[in-house]
Amino acid sequence: MRDFRIFARTVRKVFDHGVVVIWGSAVVLPEVFLKAVSVAYNLGAEPAGVTTASFDMMRPYRVGENVLARPFPRDAERYAFVGQHEIMLPLLYLLLADST
């Protein structure tokens, strides 16, 4: 339970123009993430400017619903990237390194 509380506190910080990146997690993490978001909503948090991104080798249902669609139905940018991790990770690194 302690781990979940730490995770929920971290997820709450995302509500203020934060970024969520899920990398290759099809089952457990999207479910736990949705529960942590629910805790934040129940404690009165209002999301603003959240960006969510999923990197996976296919489009799993739970990630699409529990990370990209349900948690932040308004005022959120959503991205789903599909590809091999050994290609996508270096591409993301290059994109982020080039933007600084």
QUIFEN-V827418 format. One record per residue. N is the residue number from 1. OMEGA is omega in whole degrees, -180 to 180 (none if undefined). NEAR is the number of other C-alpha atoms within 10 Angstrom. Layout:
BEGIN
{{N,OMEGA,NEAR} {N,OMEGA,NEAR}}
END
This chain:
BEGIN
{{1,179,6} {2,179,7} {3,180,8} {4,179,13} {5,177,12} {6,179,12} {7,-180,15} {8,177,20} {9,179,15} {10,179,14} {11,179,19} {12,179,21} {13,180,14} {14,-175,19} {15,-179,22} {16,178,13} {17,-180,13} {18,-180,16} {19,176,17} {20,177,17} {21,176,14} {22,-176,18} {23,172,17} {24,178,18} {25,-173,15} {26,-171,17} {27,-167,13} {28,-174,10} {29,178,17} {30,179,20} {31,180,15} {32,178,16} {33,-180,21} {34,177,20} {35,179,16} {36,176,22} {37,178,26} {38,176,16} {39,-180,17} {40,177,21} {41,-178,15} {42,177,10} {43,173,10} {44,-180,9} {45,176,15} {46,-178,12} {47,177,22} {48,174,15} {49,-179,15} {50,175,19} {51,177,19} {52,179,20} {53,177,19} {54,175,22} {55,-178,22} {56,179,20} {57,173,15} {58,-180,13} {59,179,16} {60,-178,14} {61,-175,12} {62,179,18} {63,-180,28} {64,-179,18} {65,-170,14} {66,178,20} {67,-174,25} {68,-171,24} {69,-171,16} {70,-170,13} {71,-175,20} {72,-173,21} {73,179,10} {74,172,12} {75,177,12} {76,173,20} {77,-177,15} {78,179,17} {79,176,14} {80,180,17} {81,-179,14} {82,179,14} {83,179,14} {84,-177,13} {85,-178,14} {86,175,8} {87,-175,9} {88,-178,17} {89,176,14} {90,178,11} {91,177,12} {92,178,12} {93,-180,11} {94,178,11} {95,-180,11} {96,179,10} {97,-179,9} {98,-176,8} {99,-179,7} {100,none,5}}
END
